[in-house]
Amino acid sequence: MSEKHKSKTIALLVAAGRSERMGERLPKPYMQLDNEVILRRTIKTFLNHPEIDGIRVVIRREHHPLYKKAIDGLTVIPCVVGGHSRQESVRIGLESLSYIKPDKVLIHDAARPLASAELISDIIHSLDTHKAVIPVLPINDTIKHVQNGKVISTIPREGAAIVQTPQGFDYQTIISAHNKSIGENLTDDSAVCEFVDIPVFTIEGERDNFKITSPEDLKHMENTLNLHNETRVGMGYDVHQIAAHDTETPLSQQNIKICGVRIPFTHYSVGHSDADVGLHALVDAILGAIGAGDIGTHFPANDIKWQGADSARFLLHAYEMLKNRGGELVNIDITIICERPKIAPHSKIMTEYIANILKIDNHRISIKATTTEKLGFEGRGEGISAQAIATIRLPRNQ
């Protein structure tokens, strides 16, 4: 299909439940999974998929402050408030997409953050020939009908399957089915299709694509993530000569830039870009952790377009490379080595600057300084160096 005629696919994430089985804790879409909010992780799964054209989340009204915090820095279609049941919430979400006029819609439980890109692609492509497609898993265990702790009967498992999301639909087909099913108590969207006699087709689901409904599920998912991810460490080192500001430079403009912050100082860093020794070391650390060369590979010093460039651009480039591989930053540790200026009074604002650029928590960043006891070029005041260590988590196949 040509780009001109490419169908439009929207992901509708349902996060409007009460999470009653999670006890007195936060609503499950807003709980932490491996140091990231579950809803945010689920959104990013679809946001990073090249065939998804937009994401809308259906939420509970009282969860809006939690939702705003969870999506900080992510580009999604504004959320809508759901209804009194999952069926009603999905219908409201579908109706809210009418102005977008999608061709296909994928309806997904927000508490299923491990759906793979391959599964999403398979569902989207299956909708080229079917109106409704769902992922299912075969049931391997014997199933019993139990009441009040007593077995009533054995249920035949032949033909039985566990249903997952995302469930994919032709948009006009599913919204019509929902409008014809108002008032019914149907637990998923394939059941809505069944109710109005729309054929539902299946593809193979994924064992790891389970839904978090209890604290035990959350623990199991954390263990699953640990099996699929690996931790890597990259180290960066950078040095810049420093030179005294000339006598014509106003005192108010005499400063040196380190970790994005301009510190009043009699000297400045000499370099092709803005010569930010801290950020340059950090860029090399991130690139090293993902095996992507060094800062000079991506931003050659002999390329005039980088002359005077803000090093934040280099940092964002390295971070985007990490995210495009499905990775995340676990920790950043930067050490500035110099006799002057004093770094400690500025380390907090440096931390906030980097955290704001990368949209990560401040507690994941450490910035500190040391001297060389007046030994070497740093001790003589001829230059400043920086060391950086970046710890990342990356899918094993990356």
SVG drawing of the C-alpha trace seen along z (x, -y; Angstrom):
<svg xmlns="http://www.w3.org/2000/svg" viewBox="-29 -46 80 79">
<polyline fill="none" stroke="black" stroke-width="0.4" points="0.0,0.0 1.4,-3.4 2.0,-6.1 -0.7,-8.2 -3.3,-5.5 -1.9,-4.2 -4.7,-3.4 -4.9,-5.3 -4.5,-3.2 -5.3,-4.6 -4.5,-2.8 -7.2,-3.2 -5.8,-2.4 -8.3,-1.6 -7.3,-2.8 -10.7,-3.6 -11.0,-0.7 -11.1,-0.8 -8.1,1.6 -10.0,3.1 -7.9,6.3 -4.7,4.3 -5.8,3.5 -5.2,0.1 -2.3,-0.8 -2.3,-3.2 -4.6,-2.4 -2.6,0.2 -2.0,-1.9 -0.1,-4.4 2.0,-1.9 5.7,-1.5 7.0,1.4 10.7,1.6 11.0,-2.1 8.5,-3.3 4.8,-3.9 2.8,-1.1 0.6,-3.3 3.7,-5.2 5.4,-2.0 2.3,-0.8 1.9,-4.2 5.5,-4.0 5.0,-0.6 2.5,-2.0 4.1,-5.4 7.3,-3.7 5.4,-1.5 5.8,-2.9 2.2,-1.9 0.4,-3.5 -0.8,-7.0 -2.1,-8.2 -2.9,-7.1 -5.9,-8.0 -6.2,-6.9 -9.6,-6.5 -9.2,-7.3 -11.2,-7.8 -11.8,-11.5 -10.3,-11.3 -7.1,-9.9 -6.4,-12.9 -3.5,-14.3 -1.8,-10.9 -2.4,-10.6 -0.8,-14.0 2.3,-13.1 2.5,-9.7 2.5,-11.1 4.9,-14.0 6.9,-14.5 4.9,-12.0 2.8,-13.0 -0.7,-11.5 -4.2,-12.6 -5.9,-14.3 -7.5,-11.7 -11.2,-11.2 -13.1,-10.2 -14.6,-6.7 -18.0,-5.4 -19.3,-3.1 -18.1,0.1 -15.3,1.2 -17.9,1.6 -19.1,-2.0 -15.6,-3.4 -14.5,-1.8 -17.6,-3.1 -16.9,-6.6 -13.4,-6.3 -14.4,-5.1 -17.0,-7.9 -14.3,-10.5 -12.2,-9.3 -14.9,-10.1 -13.3,-13.4 -10.1,-11.6 -11.8,-9.1 -9.4,-6.2 -9.6,-3.1 -8.4,-0.7 -8.4,-0.8 -6.5,1.3 -8.2,1.5 -5.8,2.4 -5.7,2.8 -3.4,0.2 -2.3,2.9 -0.7,5.0 2.6,3.2 4.5,6.1 2.7,6.5 5.4,6.8 5.8,4.7 5.5,7.9 2.1,8.7 0.9,5.2 2.0,5.5 0.4,8.9 -3.0,7.5 -2.8,4.4 -1.9,6.5 -4.7,9.0 -7.2,6.2 -6.4,5.8 -8.6,8.9 -10.8,9.1 -13.0,6.7 -12.2,8.1 -8.9,9.8 -7.9,10.8 -4.8,12.5 -5.5,15.8 -3.5,18.5 -4.5,22.2 -5.4,23.5 -3.1,26.3 -4.4,27.0 -7.6,28.8 -10.5,26.4 -12.9,26.9 -16.2,25.2 -16.0,24.4 -18.6,23.0 -18.0,22.3 -14.8,24.2 -16.3,27.3 -15.8,28.7 -19.1,28.7 -17.8,30.1 -14.9,30.4 -15.1,28.0 -13.8,29.3 -10.7,27.4 -10.7,28.4 -11.3,25.2 -11.0,23.0 -8.6,20.1 -7.4,17.2 -8.2,13.9 -5.7,11.0 -5.4,7.4 -4.7,5.5 -7.9,6.4 -8.0,5.0 -11.1,3.8 -12.3,1.9 -13.3,-1.3 -16.7,-1.7 -17.5,1.9 -16.6,1.8 -18.3,-1.5 -21.4,-0.3 -21.3,2.9 -20.9,0.9 -23.8,-1.3 -26.0,1.7 -24.8,3.3 -25.5,0.4 -26.6,1.7 -25.2,5.2 -22.6,6.5 -19.9,7.6 -16.3,8.0 -14.3,7.4 -14.7,6.0 -14.7,9.3 -17.8,10.2 -19.4,7.0 -18.8,8.2 -20.1,11.6 -23.3,10.1 -24.1,8.5 -22.9,11.5 -19.7,10.0 -17.1,12.7 -14.0,12.5 -10.8,14.0 -7.8,15.0 -4.0,14.8 -1.5,16.3 -1.0,14.3 2.1,14.0 2.7,15.6 4.4,12.4 1.4,10.2 -0.5,10.9 -2.6,8.4 -1.7,7.0 -4.6,7.5 -3.0,8.3 0.2,7.6 1.4,11.1 1.0,10.2 3.1,7.1 5.9,9.1 5.7,11.8 6.0,9.0 9.0,7.5 10.7,11.0 9.7,11.3 11.3,7.9 14.5,9.0 14.7,12.1 14.2,10.0 16.5,7.1 20.2,6.7 22.1,4.0 25.0,2.3 27.5,-0.3 29.3,-2.9 32.1,-5.2 32.9,-8.6 35.9,-10.9 36.5,-14.4 39.0,-17.2 38.9,-20.9 41.6,-23.5 40.5,-26.6 41.5,-30.2 41.1,-33.5 38.4,-35.9 39.9,-38.9 39.8,-42.3 37.0,-43.5 34.6,-40.8 32.2,-42.4 32.5,-40.8 28.8,-39.7 29.6,-37.7 32.6,-35.9 31.6,-32.3 32.3,-28.7 29.6,-26.2 29.6,-22.8 26.7,-20.3 24.5,-22.9 25.0,-25.5 27.0,-28.8 29.1,-29.3 30.7,-32.8 34.4,-32.3 37.5,-34.1 38.1,-31.4 36.1,-29.6 36.4,-26.2 38.1,-26.1 36.4,-23.9 34.6,-23.6 31.1,-23.5 30.1,-25.1 32.9,-22.9 30.7,-21.6 33.1,-19.0 30.4,-17.4 27.8,-16.8 30.5,-15.6 31.6,-12.9 28.0,-11.9 27.3,-11.7 30.3,-9.3 29.1,-7.2 25.6,-6.7 27.0,-6.0 29.5,-3.6 26.8,-1.7 24.9,-1.0 28.0,-0.4 27.5,-3.4 31.0,-4.9 31.8,-8.3 30.7,-11.9 33.3,-12.7 31.7,-9.9 28.3,-11.6 29.4,-15.3 32.9,-15.7 34.9,-18.6 35.8,-19.6 32.1,-20.1 31.4,-23.8 27.7,-23.2 28.6,-22.1 30.6,-25.2 29.3,-26.8 26.5,-24.2 24.7,-23.6 25.8,-20.2 22.3,-19.5 21.7,-18.6 24.4,-16.0 22.9,-14.6 19.4,-14.3 20.8,-12.6 22.5,-9.9 19.4,-9.5 17.2,-9.1 19.4,-6.4 19.1,-4.6 15.3,-4.9 15.0,-3.8 16.6,-0.5 14.0,-0.1 16.5,-1.1 16.3,-3.3 18.7,-5.2 19.1,-3.7 21.7,-6.0 24.1,-8.7 27.3,-9.5 29.4,-12.5 32.6,-13.6 34.1,-17.0 37.9,-17.3 39.3,-20.8 40.8,-23.1 38.4,-25.9 35.5,-26.8 33.8,-25.2 31.2,-22.7 29.3,-21.8 27.2,-25.0 26.0,-24.4 25.5,-20.5 21.8,-20.7 20.9,-23.0 23.1,-20.9 21.2,-17.8 17.9,-19.5 19.1,-20.7 20.0,-17.1 16.9,-15.6 14.7,-18.1 16.4,-17.3 16.1,-13.6 12.8,-13.6 14.1,-11.3 14.0,-11.6 16.7,-13.7 17.6,-10.8 19.0,-9.0 21.7,-11.6 24.8,-12.2 27.1,-15.2 30.2,-15.7 33.6,-17.2 37.2,-16.5 40.6,-18.1 44.0,-16.6 45.7,-18.2 47.2,-20.7 48.9,-17.9 48.7,-17.7 47.1,-20.1 43.9,-20.3 46.0,-21.2 47.8,-23.9 44.5,-25.4 45.3,-24.6 42.1,-22.6 39.1,-20.7 38.3,-17.1 35.2,-15.0 34.4,-11.4 30.8,-10.0 29.3,-6.6 25.9,-5.7 24.1,-2.6 21.3,-1.5 18.8,1.2 18.4,2.7 16.4,5.5 18.8,8.5 18.4,8.6 19.6,5.0"/>
</svg>
